[in-house]
Amino acid sequence: MDNRKYHIIDKAKGTTIDFNNPPLKYVEPLKHLPQGLFKLAKEVREIELSFLRGSKNINETDWGLLACRFHWFGNSIVNYLRFVALIEIMSLNKWTSKDINSFDGPRKIINFYCTFFVKEASPEIYKWRNKIGAHFAATAPRKDDNIGTLEYSGMSPIMYSKPYFYAGGFDLVVDGESSDFPKWSLTKEYERLNKRFWANLKIDELSNKF
């Protein structure tokens, strides 16, 4: 009897996983993170829809929670994409956890490939996550971080530009140095990635409402 249970985890590359025989013993992120990402995107979309209806009553606490959703989403999507990349490269090379822990080669290749995968799939979130989401740039300053970037990292600003909310929607200039953060929409990015990675979890479309 064939007990294999294949599931597509990347439509663009045709990557599948057999949950009955995965490369790693535990692959729970592939099951749970899409649900969490869906919840965050659904909540932000509901606020976007309320703004389109003309209800823009959002207090400071709600704005703060909106910023938190961008943080949670940015970190979670990077972790999810890295895990998809890990499963893909392990499957292609027929590696097990013992293989990737025994040799320097696989360790270096995996880290490089997972990073490359995220940068290719979601470059704006990758950069934003590294400067704000994972840690604020000012808490781990680098030589290439200008004053604007360091100051901006403590703001975590979210802006509304009809019909979406955005992170990184404007630049902060300090002493003539401008911050360097990409602009991205949580719901737009969710809808784009949703088609490739978890098409069964769809949020309401703006075009169908207005």
trRosetta pair geometry for C-beta under 8 A, 3 or more apart (Angstrom, degrees):
i j d omega theta_ij theta_ji phi_ij phi_ji
3 20 5.2 -157 131 170 97 168
4 18 4.8 -57 -153 -136 89 124
4 20 6.0 -142 -120 48 35 124
4 21 6.9 -50 -112 21 79 115
5 18 6.0 113 57 -158 53 65
5 19 4.8 -45 86 45 114 95
5 20 5.0 105 17 -17 99 103
6 16 4.6 11 -170 171 104 133
6 17 7.0 151 -146 75 58 30
6 18 5.5 -34 -84 -87 64 70
7 16 6.3 150 71 -157 33 80
7 17 5.6 -26 58 61 88 81
7 18 7.9 148 12 -95 76 24
7 19 6.1 38 1 -32 124 108
7 30 7.9 125 98 148 134 130
8 11 5.9 54 157 -79 131 68
8 14 7.4 -67 -134 -151 104 40
8 15 7.1 109 -158 80 62 52
8 16 5.3 -46 -94 -97 51 82
9 15 5.3 -57 65 104 87 101
9 16 6.7 138 9 -121 82 27
9 17 5.5 33 -18 -4 129 110
9 30 6.0 -48 -118 -145 130 123
9 84 5.3 -168 144 -130 116 99
9 87 6.6 23 71 81 159 145
9 88 7.9 -140 84 -61 118 91
9 197 6.7 6 178 -149 55 77
10 13 4.6 5 118 43 121 98
10 14 7.2 -25 92 32 81 18
10 15 3.9 34 43 37 107 112
10 84 5.6 115 -56 177 114 127
10 88 6.7 -8 17 -76 145 128
10 196 6.5 1 -151 161 61 93
10 197 6.3 -12 -100 -102 57 74
11 14 7.2 26 -164 -75 31 42
11 195 7.4 -87 47 141 143 63
11 196 5.2 -141 43 -151 99 50
11 197 7.4 -128 4 -66 88 29
11 199 7.3 42 -36 -30 144 122
12 196 5.1 -6 -26 -143 105 112
13 88 6.8 22 107 -131 147 140
15 84 6.9 112 94 -179 150 93
15 87 7.0 113 167 102 127 102
15 88 4.7 -53 -124 -101 143 101
15 91 7.3 136 -152 51 94 147
17 22 5.7 20 -177 -114 111 93
17 23 7.9 -88 -133 0 101 89
17 27 6.7 -162 168 162 153 168
17 30 6.9 -20 43 -179 158 172
17 87 5.6 -33 -86 177 124 140
17 91 7.3 -125 -100 -69 72 141
18 21 4.6 -2 105 54 122 84
18 22 6.5 -163 77 -71 62 53
19 22 6.1 4 -128 -50 34 107
19 27 7.1 -129 -124 62 75 129
22 25 7.3 144 74 -115 103 8
22 27 4.7 -120 -172 -21 168 135
22 87 7.2 -54 -163 -129 102 111
23 86 8.0 -159 83 137 136 82
23 87 5.9 164 29 -137 125 65
23 90 3.8 111 173 124 162 132
23 91 5.7 -115 -52 -65 130 68
23 95 6.5 44 -163 82 123 70
23 96 6.5 -156 -170 -111 71 46
23 97 7.7 133 146 -43 74 70
24 27 5.7 129 71 -66 101 85
24 86 7.7 14 -24 132 132 120
24 87 7.5 -92 9 -95 103 81
24 90 7.2 40 -34 113 85 175
24 97 5.7 85 -117 -63 76 108
25 97 7.1 -38 -9 -17 89 142
27 30 4.9 -4 153 16 98 120
27 31 7.3 101 112 -14 76 96
27 83 7.5 137 -153 173 78 119
27 87 6.8 59 -130 -88 128 127
28 31 5.6 -65 -157 41 48 108
28 32 5.6 11 161 1 85 117
29 32 6.4 -72 -126 51 28 90
29 33 4.9 20 -172 -18 73 122
29 79 6.6 -119 -150 137 141 102
29 80 6.1 -167 162 -108 109 64
29 83 4.7 -167 91 -69 139 176
30 33 7.2 -20 -90 31 13 104
30 34 7.7 14 178 -12 41 108
30 80 7.7 121 -98 -149 47 84
30 83 6.4 -145 -60 125 80 128
30 84 7.2 117 -103 -81 98 74
30 87 7.3 32 -68 -35 137 154
31 34 7.6 -88 173 29 17 102
31 35 7.8 2 144 -9 56 113
32 35 5.7 -61 -162 34 44 113
32 36 6.5 37 150 -16 75 106
33 36 5.5 -57 -148 39 39 111
33 37 6.1 39 156 -19 72 106
33 76 5.6 173 -153 -179 103 101
33 77 8.0 149 166 -90 120 38
33 79 6.8 -153 -115 93 148 103
33 80 4.4 -173 126 -87 151 113
33 83 7.7 142 10 35 152 144
34 37 5.6 -54 -142 40 32 112
34 38 6.1 39 156 -24 65 106
34 80 7.2 116 -59 -137 65 146
34 197 7.2 -160 -98 126 116 105
34 198 4.1 141 -140 -89 139 169
34 201 5.8 156 160 12 106 153
35 38 5.6 -52 -148 34 29 116
35 39 6.6 32 153 -21 62 103
35 201 7.3 -149 -96 -109 46 152
36 39 5.7 -51 -150 31 33 112
36 40 6.6 30 154 -16 65 104
36 72 7.7 -112 160 156 112 113
36 76 5.9 -122 104 -157 124 157
37 40 5.9 -55 -150 37 32 110
37 41 6.2 27 155 -14 67 109
37 73 6.3 94 -131 -133 76 81
37 76 5.8 -167 -74 114 90 129
37 77 6.2 92 -112 -77 130 86
37 80 7.0 -35 -42 -25 139 159
37 190 6.5 170 160 -123 101 106
37 198 7.8 124 70 44 127 145
37 201 7.9 101 84 110 92 146
38 41 5.9 -59 -144 41 28 107
38 42 6.0 31 157 -24 65 110
38 190 7.7 132 -102 -165 44 129
38 198 7.6 -98 -59 110 111 137
38 201 4.2 -82 -95 169 136 132
38 203 7.1 179 -156 -60 72 92
39 42 5.7 -54 -143 35 27 113
39 43 6.4 27 157 -20 62 106
40 43 5.9 -57 -151 34 29 110
40 44 6.5 21 155 -12 64 107
40 69 5.0 158 -157 -162 100 96
40 72 5.9 -163 -100 94 144 115
40 73 4.8 -172 126 -75 152 102
40 76 7.7 150 0 42 151 146
40 186 6.9 -98 136 176 104 133
40 190 7.9 -172 88 -84 90 140
41 44 5.9 -58 -146 41 32 107
41 45 6.1 35 154 -22 66 109
41 73 7.2 105 -59 -116 75 133
41 186 6.2 -161 -106 143 71 96
41 187 5.4 124 -157 -109 88 66
41 190 3.8 99 -109 -117 144 174
41 191 7.8 159 -170 -43 140 67
41 203 5.1 -122 126 -47 106 146
42 45 5.7 -54 -145 37 28 113
42 46 6.5 34 153 -24 62 103
42 203 5.1 -160 -91 -115 64 106
42 204 7.8 87 -136 5 74 85
43 46 5.8 -51 -153 28 30 114
43 47 7.0 27 150 -15 61 102
43 69 6.4 -140 86 -118 123 147
44 47 5.7 -54 -155 35 38 110
44 48 6.4 41 147 -20 68 104
44 66 7.0 104 -112 -142 91 86
44 69 5.8 172 -62 129 109 150
44 165 6.1 -114 -169 42 110 130
44 186 5.0 37 75 84 174 132
44 187 5.4 -151 102 -53 115 102
45 48 5.4 -51 -148 36 36 115
45 49 6.3 38 153 -20 67 103
45 187 5.0 122 -76 -116 86 136
45 203 4.6 153 -14 165 163 134
45 204 5.7 156 146 52 135 88
45 206 7.8 -135 -152 -60 96 85
46 49 5.7 -51 -148 35 31 112
46 50 6.5 33 151 -20 63 104
46 204 7.9 86 -77 32 62 127
47 50 5.6 -52 -148 34 34 112
47 51 6.6 38 151 -21 64 101
47 58 7.2 57 -155 -90 117 136
47 66 6.9 -107 84 -103 175 117
47 165 7.1 16 96 -30 120 136
48 51 5.7 -53 -153 33 33 112
48 52 6.6 32 151 -18 65 104
48 163 5.8 81 -179 157 109 84
48 164 6.3 -9 -122 -113 134 40
48 165 6.3 -123 -78 -12 98 92
48 187 6.4 -67 -13 -1 153 160
48 206 6.9 -65 129 -91 125 116
49 52 5.6 -53 -150 35 35 112
49 53 6.5 34 151 -19 65 105
49 204 6.8 10 -64 93 142 136
49 206 7.2 -156 -86 -110 79 76
49 209 5.9 -46 -129 140 109 167
50 53 5.6 -55 -150 36 35 112
50 55 4.6 -63 175 74 91 110
50 56 7.8 154 124 -77 89 41
51 54 7.8 83 179 -46 31 9
51 55 7.0 -97 -84 71 29 59
51 56 5.5 59 -124 -92 77 84
51 160 6.4 -148 -144 -159 163 144
51 162 7.4 -151 129 -104 120 80
51 163 7.3 158 88 -154 113 69
52 162 7.4 116 -94 -143 80 97
52 163 5.6 14 -76 -136 116 112
52 206 7.1 150 -50 -148 161 101
52 209 7.1 99 92 110 148 119
52 210 5.2 -111 164 -41 137 158
58 62 4.4 -122 -165 94 84 136
58 63 6.0 107 140 -57 110 79
58 66 7.6 24 -177 -30 139 136
59 62 5.2 98 53 11 65 103
59 63 7.2 -120 107 -5 35 90
60 63 5.6 -52 -149 34 34 113
60 64 6.5 37 151 -21 64 104
61 64 5.5 -54 -154 34 33 114
61 65 6.5 31 150 -17 66 104
62 65 5.6 -52 -147 37 35 110
62 66 6.4 42 150 -24 64 101
63 66 5.4 -50 -151 31 34 116
63 67 6.7 36 149 -19 64 100
63 158 6.6 -173 -168 56 82 115
64 67 5.7 -51 -154 33 35 111
64 68 6.6 39 146 -22 65 102
65 68 5.2 -46 -149 32 39 118
65 69 6.7 47 150 -25 65 96
66 69 5.7 -47 -155 26 35 114
66 70 7.1 34 147 -15 61 99
66 158 5.2 -134 117 74 112 168
66 165 6.5 -104 -179 -172 127 159
67 70 5.7 -52 -158 33 38 112
67 71 6.6 41 145 -19 67 102
67 156 4.7 86 -172 140 131 113
67 157 7.5 -66 -104 -132 121 11
67 158 5.0 -145 -81 -22 76 119
67 167 7.8 110 -132 -103 69 105
68 71 5.4 -52 -152 35 38 114
68 72 6.2 34 153 -17 70 105
69 72 5.7 -52 -142 39 32 109
69 73 6.0 32 157 -19 65 109
69 186 6.7 19 126 -119 103 170
70 73 5.8 -54 -140 40 28 110
70 74 6.0 30 160 -22 64 109
70 133 7.8 -115 133 -94 77 102
70 156 7.6 162 74 -173 124 96
70 158 6.3 179 -17 -90 144 116
70 167 4.7 133 -166 -59 151 133
70 186 5.7 -121 -102 -66 76 123
71 74 6.0 -58 -146 35 24 109
71 75 6.4 14 162 -9 62 110
71 132 7.5 -109 -104 133 86 94
71 133 5.5 165 -141 -130 62 75
71 156 7.1 -15 -60 -144 110 132
72 75 6.3 -62 -148 42 25 104
72 76 5.9 18 160 -15 64 117
73 76 5.9 -64 -141 42 25 107
73 77 6.0 20 166 -18 66 110
73 186 5.3 76 78 -138 170 112
73 190 7.6 -69 -156 -68 132 106
74 77 6.4 -56 -140 35 22 103
74 78 6.6 19 160 -15 59 108
74 125 5.2 -165 -132 -161 83 98
74 128 5.9 -99 -135 102 142 108
74 129 4.5 -177 161 -86 109 94
74 132 7.7 23 99 86 167 95
74 133 3.8 -117 106 -104 132 151
74 167 7.7 -50 -58 44 131 166
75 78 6.1 -61 -153 37 29 108
75 79 6.4 25 154 -16 65 109
75 129 6.2 146 -81 -141 52 113
75 133 5.0 -172 -56 164 80 113
75 134 6.3 133 -106 -82 97 64
76 79 5.7 -57 -149 39 32 110
76 80 6.1 33 154 -21 67 107
77 80 5.5 -51 -144 37 34 114
77 81 6.2 33 158 -18 67 105
77 122 6.4 -3 136 42 127 171
77 125 6.0 -15 83 148 131 158
77 189 7.6 0 -125 136 174 123
77 193 6.9 77 -149 91 125 177
78 81 6.0 -55 -144 38 29 108
78 82 6.3 30 156 -19 63 107
78 118 5.5 43 -141 -142 77 140
78 122 7.6 -123 -84 74 68 127
78 125 6.6 -156 -60 131 93 108
78 126 6.5 125 -107 -104 111 63
78 129 5.1 144 -39 166 147 176
78 133 7.5 138 -1 106 136 145
78 134 7.8 -58 64 -62 158 109
79 82 5.8 -56 -147 37 29 111
79 83 6.5 28 154 -20 63 107
80 83 5.8 -59 -153 34 30 110
80 84 6.5 31 152 -19 66 103
80 197 7.6 87 142 169 123 155
81 84 5.6 -49 -148 33 35 113
81 85 6.4 36 152 -18 65 105
81 114 7.9 130 118 -169 76 76
81 117 6.0 -177 158 122 97 103
81 118 4.6 119 105 -99 133 80
81 121 5.3 -166 -141 67 137 149
81 122 6.6 -143 -54 18 161 115
82 85 5.6 -55 -150 38 33 113
82 86 6.3 40 149 -26 65 103
82 114 4.2 49 -146 -176 83 116
82 115 7.7 19 -109 -66 102 43
82 117 7.0 141 -104 72 44 120
82 118 6.0 -13 -64 -53 78 120
83 86 5.4 -46 -147 30 35 116
83 87 6.6 35 155 -17 65 101
84 87 6.0 -55 -152 36 31 108
84 88 6.3 33 150 -22 64 108
84 117 7.2 -163 85 156 93 144
84 197 6.9 -80 -85 -128 157 118
85 88 5.5 -55 -148 35 32 115
85 89 6.3 20 161 -11 68 107
85 113 5.7 179 168 130 117 90
85 114 4.4 153 91 -112 135 61
85 116 7.8 150 -145 67 149 75
85 117 3.5 -168 -90 20 136 167
85 118 7.3 -83 -20 -37 144 74
86 89 6.4 -63 -146 40 26 99
86 90 6.1 22 159 -16 64 113
86 110 6.2 42 -119 -160 80 109
86 114 5.9 14 -58 -88 79 118
87 90 5.9 -60 -143 41 27 110
87 91 6.1 27 159 -21 64 111
88 91 6.0 -61 -150 36 24 109
88 92 6.3 21 157 -18 63 109
88 117 7.7 144 45 -105 139 148
89 92 5.6 -50 -142 36 34 113
89 93 6.2 10 164 2 66 112
89 95 7.6 1 124 25 74 130
89 109 7.0 -175 175 132 143 104
89 110 6.1 176 89 -109 144 71
89 113 5.1 88 -67 110 151 161
89 114 7.8 -97 7 -56 137 75
90 93 6.4 -73 -145 52 25 93
90 94 7.8 53 164 -126 57 2
90 95 4.4 -99 -143 64 72 99
90 96 7.6 98 -168 -82 113 20
90 100 7.0 -53 -103 -46 104 132
90 110 7.8 31 -59 -107 85 116
91 94 7.3 23 -170 -75 29 42
93 99 7.8 -168 120 130 113 151
93 106 7.5 180 112 -114 158 106
95 99 4.1 -133 -152 81 85 140
95 100 5.4 76 163 -47 133 93
95 106 6.0 137 -126 -135 150 141
96 99 5.1 107 48 1 63 100
96 100 7.6 -144 93 1 35 86
97 100 6.2 -60 -146 42 34 101
97 101 6.1 22 159 -11 67 116
98 101 6.1 -70 -145 45 26 103
98 102 6.0 24 160 -28 65 120
99 102 6.0 -67 -144 30 24 111
99 103 7.0 -26 -180 19 61 107
99 106 5.9 111 138 -44 87 170
100 103 7.7 -76 -133 48 23 78
100 106 4.4 -124 -118 131 63 132
100 107 6.3 121 -179 -73 75 62
100 110 6.0 42 -145 -35 125 150
101 107 7.7 78 -106 -73 30 106
102 106 7.8 45 55 35 69 129
103 106 5.3 83 75 13 98 97
103 107 7.1 -168 95 -6 53 91
104 107 5.6 -66 -153 40 37 114
104 108 6.0 29 159 -16 75 110
105 108 6.3 -68 -153 38 24 103
105 109 6.1 17 159 -15 65 114
106 109 5.6 -59 -139 41 31 111
106 110 5.9 33 163 -24 68 107
107 110 6.1 -56 -148 33 23 109
107 111 6.6 19 158 -14 60 108
108 111 6.1 -57 -149 37 30 108
108 112 6.2 26 156 -15 65 111
109 112 5.9 -62 -149 41 28 109
109 113 5.9 23 158 -17 67 113
110 113 5.9 -59 -140 40 26 107
110 114 6.0 25 163 -19 65 109
111 114 6.1 -55 -142 36 25 108
111 115 6.4 22 159 -15 61 110
112 115 6.1 -64 -153 39 27 108
112 116 6.2 25 154 -18 65 111
113 116 5.6 -55 -144 39 31 112
113 117 6.1 38 155 -27 65 105
114 117 5.6 -50 -148 30 30 116
114 118 6.7 27 155 -16 62 103
115 118 6.0 -56 -152 35 32 107
115 119 6.4 27 154 -15 66 109
116 119 5.8 -60 -147 40 30 110
116 120 6.2 27 156 -18 66 110
117 120 5.9 -61 -150 38 26 109
117 121 6.1 13 159 -11 65 115
118 121 5.9 -62 -138 43 28 103
118 122 6.3 -47 -174 50 66 87
118 126 5.0 131 135 -97 102 119
119 122 7.9 -90 -125 66 13 48
119 123 5.4 43 -169 -103 60 77
119 126 5.1 -141 -94 102 59 177
120 123 7.3 31 -92 -57 11 91
121 193 7.0 67 168 -114 106 105
121 196 7.7 -158 -144 97 107 156
122 125 4.3 -11 147 38 118 114
122 126 5.8 140 98 -29 76 89
122 189 6.5 68 -134 -161 117 119
122 193 6.7 -10 -70 -76 119 127
123 126 5.5 -55 -144 33 31 117
123 127 6.5 24 162 -15 66 104
123 182 7.4 151 118 -81 80 169
124 127 6.3 -60 -154 37 28 103
124 128 6.2 22 154 -13 65 113
124 168 7.6 -158 -177 58 104 152
124 182 3.8 -146 -142 129 84 145
124 183 7.1 -55 -154 69 134 34
124 184 4.1 145 128 -66 135 126
124 189 7.5 -126 69 -94 119 131
125 128 5.5 -58 -140 45 34 110
125 129 5.7 39 160 -26 69 108
125 133 7.8 23 -175 -17 77 156
125 182 7.9 -90 -43 79 28 131
125 184 5.9 -135 -64 117 73 173
125 189 6.3 105 -47 -160 126 158
126 129 6.0 -55 -145 34 22 111
126 130 6.6 19 157 -17 59 109
127 130 5.9 -59 -152 35 30 110
127 131 6.5 7 159 -2 65 113
127 181 7.3 170 123 -143 107 53
127 182 5.2 94 70 -3 126 119
128 131 6.3 -74 -148 47 28 97
128 132 5.7 -35 177 37 70 111
128 133 6.0 67 124 -18 79 111
128 167 6.2 89 -157 113 150 127
128 168 5.8 -106 -103 -39 120 137
128 181 6.0 71 -105 -163 82 95
128 182 5.7 -98 -49 53 99 94
128 184 6.4 -113 -17 22 151 127
129 132 7.1 -79 -118 61 17 69
129 133 3.6 -47 -131 51 60 133
129 134 5.4 63 162 -24 80 93
130 133 7.5 13 -13 46 24 92
130 134 6.1 0 -111 25 33 123
131 136 7.8 17 157 -154 52 36
131 137 4.5 -4 -161 -60 78 113
131 145 7.8 154 -131 -111 106 114
131 149 6.7 -80 -160 -174 133 107
131 153 5.9 -120 159 -103 85 110
131 181 6.4 -140 85 -102 145 95
132 136 6.1 20 -131 -109 52 59
132 137 6.9 -32 -67 -20 57 88
132 153 5.4 -160 -93 -143 79 76
132 156 6.2 143 -170 -97 126 79
132 167 7.8 -160 79 172 154 130
132 181 7.2 37 -23 -125 127 132
135 139 5.4 -107 169 72 105 121
135 140 5.4 51 113 4 136 124
136 139 4.8 84 68 0 86 105
136 140 7.9 138 81 16 49 80
136 153 4.2 128 -169 147 82 111
136 154 5.8 62 -166 -78 144 61
137 140 6.9 -90 -153 62 33 71
137 141 6.6 66 156 -99 74 56
137 142 7.5 -74 -160 13 93 90
137 145 5.3 168 173 -133 123 144
137 149 5.5 -61 110 144 165 95
137 150 5.5 -123 108 -106 107 52
137 152 7.8 24 38 70 130 80
137 153 3.8 -157 30 -68 92 155
138 141 6.3 8 -140 -65 34 94
138 150 4.5 98 -89 -169 85 81
138 151 7.3 82 -72 -72 128 25
138 153 5.0 -178 -10 69 89 126
138 154 5.8 -13 16 -44 143 103
139 153 7.9 -134 3 126 78 137
141 145 5.3 -129 -154 60 74 139
141 150 6.0 7 -106 -105 108 121
142 145 4.8 105 56 -13 75 104
145 149 4.7 -126 -161 87 81 131
145 150 5.5 95 147 -58 118 89
146 149 5.2 99 55 8 67 102
146 150 7.2 -133 101 -4 35 91
146 174 8.0 165 136 62 94 97
146 177 3.9 -147 163 176 129 132
146 178 7.4 42 85 57 145 37
146 179 7.5 -152 74 -98 101 39
146 180 7.2 91 28 -8 108 108
147 150 5.7 -57 -147 38 34 110
147 151 6.1 29 158 -15 69 108
147 174 4.4 -114 119 94 109 119
147 175 5.4 30 62 41 155 116
147 177 4.7 105 42 64 90 136
148 151 6.0 -60 -145 40 27 106
148 152 5.9 27 158 -22 65 114
148 171 6.9 12 171 177 137 89
148 172 5.0 169 -162 93 89 79
148 173 5.7 -27 -104 -117 130 29
148 174 4.7 173 -82 23 65 91
148 177 4.5 -154 -12 114 102 80
148 178 4.9 -92 79 -178 176 13
148 179 3.8 -129 140 -51 98 61
148 180 7.4 97 93 -15 111 67
149 152 5.7 -57 -140 38 26 112
149 153 6.5 38 158 -36 62 101
149 177 7.8 -71 -3 141 78 111
149 179 4.7 133 -82 -136 49 70
149 180 5.4 -25 -83 30 116 82
149 181 7.2 145 -126 -44 82 89
150 153 6.0 -47 -155 15 28 116
151 154 6.6 -66 -173 31 38 104
151 155 7.5 38 140 -28 67 107
151 172 5.9 -127 93 123 109 141
151 174 5.2 100 11 -35 150 154
151 179 7.2 -110 64 -74 84 114
152 155 5.5 -55 -161 20 47 119
152 157 7.9 -71 -162 8 83 108
152 171 7.7 -59 -92 -159 147 47
152 172 4.3 175 -80 30 102 132
152 179 3.7 46 -19 -111 153 153
152 181 6.3 -143 130 -17 142 131
153 156 7.9 26 174 -53 38 68
155 172 7.0 148 -6 -51 152 149
156 167 7.7 -39 -167 -139 61 108
157 167 7.5 140 87 -143 54 61
157 169 7.1 -103 112 38 106 93
157 170 7.2 -40 96 44 144 97
158 165 5.6 9 176 180 109 110
158 166 7.0 159 -159 79 63 39
158 167 5.8 -38 -103 -88 72 67
158 169 7.7 70 -164 1 31 121
159 165 7.2 160 84 -156 35 62
159 166 5.4 -22 64 62 84 92
159 169 3.7 -103 41 57 130 153
159 170 6.5 84 -35 -11 155 102
160 164 7.5 -176 -148 100 59 36
160 165 5.4 -36 -97 -100 71 69
160 166 7.6 157 -97 16 22 78
161 164 6.3 -9 69 64 75 77
161 166 6.0 1 19 -1 107 125
161 169 6.6 173 -20 -146 121 136
163 206 5.3 128 109 -153 152 152
163 210 7.6 168 -106 58 149 140
164 185 4.2 -20 170 -129 140 140
164 187 6.2 -148 -132 52 99 109
164 188 5.9 -7 -120 -30 152 112
165 185 6.5 126 76 -138 49 83
165 186 6.6 -7 81 22 100 103
165 187 7.5 86 42 3 85 106
166 169 4.1 104 97 -72 121 112
166 183 5.3 6 179 -171 131 92
166 184 6.5 150 -151 75 82 25
166 185 5.2 -53 -93 -80 74 72
167 181 7.8 -87 140 152 84 125
167 183 7.3 173 85 -145 48 46
167 184 5.8 -14 55 60 90 78
167 186 7.4 73 -11 -46 106 88
168 181 3.9 -137 -126 129 110 106
168 182 5.2 50 128 88 161 37
168 183 4.6 -147 102 -89 94 45
168 184 6.3 41 44 13 120 73
169 183 5.2 81 -98 -127 47 109
171 178 4.7 6 171 -169 133 105
171 179 5.1 -179 -155 53 71 85
171 180 7.9 23 -125 -74 105 35
171 181 7.6 168 -104 36 65 85
172 178 7.2 148 77 -152 39 55
172 179 4.4 46 46 -11 83 126
173 176 6.8 -1 -179 -124 102 14
173 177 6.8 157 -154 75 62 33
173 178 4.9 -26 -95 -93 81 72
173 179 7.6 -115 -66 -3 39 75
174 177 5.7 -29 70 61 70 87
174 179 7.9 59 5 -47 98 85
184 188 7.5 -144 -175 68 66 109
184 189 5.7 30 177 -49 110 132
185 188 3.7 61 80 18 120 112
185 189 6.1 169 82 -13 60 85
186 189 6.1 -64 -149 40 23 107
186 190 6.2 26 154 -23 63 109
187 190 5.4 -49 -143 34 33 115
187 191 6.4 32 158 -18 65 104
187 203 6.6 -101 -145 81 99 154
188 191 5.9 -56 -150 36 30 108
188 192 6.4 28 153 -18 64 108
189 192 5.7 -55 -147 37 33 112
189 193 6.1 20 160 -8 68 110
190 193 6.2 -65 -144 46 26 100
190 194 5.7 40 155 -37 65 110
190 203 6.6 43 113 3 134 132
191 194 5.4 -45 -139 25 27 123
191 195 7.3 34 161 -24 56 96
191 202 8.0 54 -120 -142 79 76
191 203 7.0 -93 -76 45 90 104
191 205 7.8 92 -119 -106 139 82
192 195 6.6 -57 -171 21 29 108
192 196 7.6 6 145 -1 59 109
193 196 5.8 -68 -159 44 45 106
193 197 5.5 -10 164 17 83 118
194 197 6.8 -80 -124 53 20 80
194 198 6.0 -63 -142 69 62 73
194 199 6.1 106 154 -103 76 44
194 201 6.5 -124 -139 78 110 79
194 202 6.5 115 164 -99 147 63
194 203 7.9 -142 -67 6 162 86
195 199 5.8 46 -133 -98 35 96
196 199 7.9 136 20 -57 13 91
198 201 5.1 1 131 25 111 110
199 202 7.4 8 179 -59 52 97
202 205 7.9 -23 169 -45 111 89
204 208 6.9 -122 -176 65 79 116
204 209 6.4 53 157 -46 118 126
205 208 4.4 79 74 5 100 106
205 209 7.1 177 93 -9 56 90
206 209 5.9 -72 -154 39 36 107
206 210 6.4 -35 175 36 75 101
207 210 7.6 -86 -127 59 21 63
